[in-house]
Amino acid sequence: MKASLLLCVIATVYLASAVPIKEEELGVYPRFVTFPDGEGLPHVADLQAEPDHALLEEIHRDPANNLYLLFTRNNPTQAQTLIINNSESILNSNFNPEDNTIVVVHGWLGGQDAGINPTIRDAYLGKGSANVIVLDWRRLALSNYVTAVIGVPDIGVGLGQFVRFLISVTGIPYESIHLAGFSLGAHIVGNAGRELEGRVARVTGLDPAGPLWIYNDNKITENDGVYVEAIHTNGGVDGLGIGDIVANVDFFPNGGRSQPGCLTFLCDHDRSWELFGASVTYNHLTGTECESSWQVTFNSCSGAPFPLGNDDLNKTGSGFYRVNTGRRYPF
């Protein structure tokens, strides 16, 4: 009985300290917000939903309990499963230490079949040899939005632990690793980069989720990698993405709120990973540096040019940029 009571107390203390939601944030957004799932279909998120404390406690105890799926040019569509603390799963796979590694992380209600995964996978493998690892964190992602938000830091820690294990087994350098995540996944890769002390070459946030994140200390930041980039396609308090500058370089395509060819904010939100995938293939989207949010909104930026996205692991820069795109792929 005493042991059970002690466990309850520990769990309560952990959950109280882990909840990143601040009261002022609830007033920024309406209570109900509609997000796309992995297939772009709408689902309502209740920002005042009760968290699933049991699930959060379990994830906190074992943050590495995620699914890591490897794709290479030798297995471009059939995944090989990599398992943390199981070196044979890596050594017996097609993972090539000579190639760069990109880790792709889906958003809320997604999974291994979410549209972001084949889009970015095919862009990388269509261009050259690479290790493309898809993180499937659906166990938490399929919970209510509030629960998923609270659990994001632990999923990020788990990803960081996996990357550290991958490095220990294969000897690959931090300079060969790029972490890219969409929506809640953007904050996951930020936390993973933080777990790795900001040493990975690149961290990319694809329209990082906005609801319950504006005042959240666990959101993606410019310190999470050697170079951190954010692509904002549906930002602001009336959108699904965070409209704030969060990275070394922040891009605001077409003003960063709505996108040409999109009729819904769900499409606007998803456009971030579509633009990134196209940029890996063509490296054709160039932003213009801005001095103010007014310039971003009214398309009057006149500063230096800088490329959006791409797969360059030596990329460096700072500032915020507007880039104008087309209505359809490759934009």
C-alpha positions, -999 to +999 in steps of 0.1 A: +000+000+000+028+024+010+047+015-022+016+022-044+011+055-027+047+065-032+044+057-069+013+078-072+030+107-055+061+104-078+038+103-109+019+133-098+050+153-091+064+144-125+032+152-144+028+185-126+064+195-136+061+182-171+029+200-182+043+229-203+010+246-209+008+281-195-026+298-187-020+328-209-016+304-239-051+291-236-064+327-242-044+330-275-062+303-293-098+292-293-105+261-273-111+239-304-086+239-332-087+217-364-055+200-374-048+177-403-039+140-396-011+122-415-033+121-446-044+157-445-079+150-431-093+174-405-095+165-368-106+187-339-081+193-311-095+203-277-069+225-261-085+220-227-088+182-229-077+161-199-042+146-205-038+109-204-016+107-174-010+070-175+003+072-211+025+101-203+040+084-173+048+053-194+064+074-221+085+092-195+098+059-181+108+047-215+113+077-239+132+055-264+101+034-270+096+046-306+097+029-340+127+038-363+123+028-399+153+029-423+150+035-461+180+035-484+185+031-522+188-006-515+154-006-498+136+025-510+101+015-501+104-015-477+115-004-443+141-020-421+135-016-384+164-002-363+162-008-325+179+012-299+204-008-278+203-036-304+235-031-325+227-060-347+196-043-360+218-016-373+249-036-384+227-061-403+207-033-421+214-013-452+226+017-431+257+031-448+280+051-425+295+068-456+261+085-464+244+114-447+214+106-425+181+124-424+155+116-397+119+125-406+093+131-378+056+133-385+030+154-366-001+149-345-023+119-355+004+108-380+024+076-383+048+058-406+024+063-435+019+100-431+023+120-463+055+138-451+074+105-449+073+092-485+076+128-499+109+135-481+122+099-484+117+099-522+132+134-525+164+123-508+167+088-524+158+102-558+187+126-556+214+103-543+224+078-516+212+086-481+201+070-449+164+081-444+151+072-410+114+077-403+104+081-366+070+066-360+057+080-326+021+072-333+015+057-298+016+092-284+006+110-316-028+093-316-037+105-282-055+138-276-036+169-286-029+181-250-014+147-241+007+147-273+020+183-265+030+173-230+047+142-242+067+159-270+098+165-249+101+129-239+097+117-275+125+142-284+147+128-256+141+093-269+151+104-305+182+120-291+191+088-273+186+068-304+208+091-325+235+088-298+233+050-300+234+051-338+266+072-336+282+048-311+275+018-333+283+032-367+309+059-359+291+085-381+298+121-372+272+145-359+280+166-389+263+140-412+229+142-394+198+162-402+166+161-381+134+174-398+100+174-382+065+187-390+041+205-367+045+188-333+073+168-349+092+201-353+093+205-315+103+168-312+134+173-334+141+205-314+141+186-282+162+158-298+188+183-309+188+197-273+194+162-259+224+160-283+237+193-270+231+211-303+257+191-321+238+177-351+245+196-384+209+206-391+175+208-374+145+218-396+111+227-382+083+224-408+056+248-398+062+241-360+029+237-342+015+269-327-014+260-303+000+256-268+035+264-279+039+302-281+049+304-244+062+268-242+098+265-230+101+232-249+095+246-284+122+244-311+149+270-308+180+282-326+203+264-301+190+229-310+215+223-338+246+238-355+221+253-380+184+254-373+158+264-399+121+269-397+096+271-426+064+288-415+034+283-439+004+287-416+016+309-387-002+333-364-029+329-338-054+322-366-032+294-380-019+260-370+018+270-370+038+292-347+043+326-363+072+336-342+109+335-352+123+304-335+154+294-356+187+307-370+168+312-402+131+315-405+113+314-438+078+328-444+067+315-478+041+338-494+039+357-461+038+327-439+000+324-433-017+311-465-003+294-496-012+298-532-032+268-545-045+261-510-082+265-500-079+255-464-055+261-435-049+223-434-034+226-469-014+256-458+000+237-428+010+207-449+026+229-476+057+233-453+069+197-459+059+198-496+081+228-501+109+212-482+107+180-503+107+200-535+137+220-523+157+189-517+152+178-553+156+211-570+171+236-545+152+263-564+134+283-538+152+314-527+141+338-500+148+375-496+159+388-462+134+410-444+138+437-418+103+436-403+072+415-402+055+444-421+079+437-450+071+399-448+033+406-450+034+431-478+061+414-498+085+443-497+116+426-484+148+437-502+177+421-484+201+394-494+190+361-510+191+328-492+180+293-502+150+276-485+154+240-474+177+217-495+199+190-482+232+210-476+246+199-443+271+228-443+244+254-445+247+284-422+229+317-419+207+340-398+177+363-402+142+359-416+131+357-452+101+358-474+100+334-504+073+335-531+063+302-546+039+288-572+006+271-567+016+235-574+047+212-572+075+219-575+062+254-565 
